[in-house]
Amino acid sequence: MSAQQKCTCRWIWKDCGNALIRICNNEAGYYLRQIARNAEQEDLKVNRLTKEFVDSWCQKREYESHKTWSSRVTMIRKLADYMDLRGLNTHKPSIMIPVKPSDFTPHIYTDSELKRFFEQAGLLPFYPNCPNRGPVASLLFRMLYGCGLRISEALNLTMKDVDLDRGVLAILDSKFGKSRYVPMSPSLTERCRQYAAHIRSEAHADAPFFPAPDSGHYSESSLYYFPAYS
């Protein structure tokens, strides 16, 4: 843990121990550091959760989503339970956040729709500053679909992250700093081999696998506008 993380967590450092400190690099740790900073700003006594502090923390903020609000309340409830088990002075949140029904309606693409989509991606027109737009889009969308990647994970791939021999992607330092390996199907692996041989044959190991016109990585927002310039 960095000195800055220790500083932001000193409110819980004395008695709550390293078990809480070790989670400071994931989502729970993010909220834990926020709680610690707020407690220090309000000059709360070390290892104490008052009713006023807990009630203030559990108020829904104007700008935050239902999910984020629920995550914040869940975190302080778990912290209160942990502190209570250790015999520390704590107030447990009484608020119960109702489950928000989803208004999302999924669309299940047919094989025919997917085929047309991938074909059209490969037919996107190129420009002098972006000559490989079609091949990039064609493979990128296939990889998102075939491997279930987040957009940022696919766009951040470098040449060395794509193992063309074993057909495996190395997804490094993704959400909450986690990494994992993702296998590709034989057909997708073969497409990656052909793409690398024809489009990225001279790229160095740290170069983007899907290069933007400036030779860097595409931004996530730019992906949504890929078809807009056809």
Secondary structure, DSSP 8 states (H G I E B T S, - for coil): --HHHHHHTGGGHHHH-HHHHTTTTSHHHHHHHHHHHHHHHTT--TT-B-HHHHHHHTS--TT--HHHHHHHHHHHHHHHHHHHHTT--B--------------------HHHHHHHHHHHHT---BTTBTTHHHHHHHHHHHHHHH---HHHHHT-BGGGEETTTTEEEE-S-GGG--EEEE--HHHHHHHHHHHHHTSTT--TTSBSSB-TTSSB--HHHHHTGGGG-
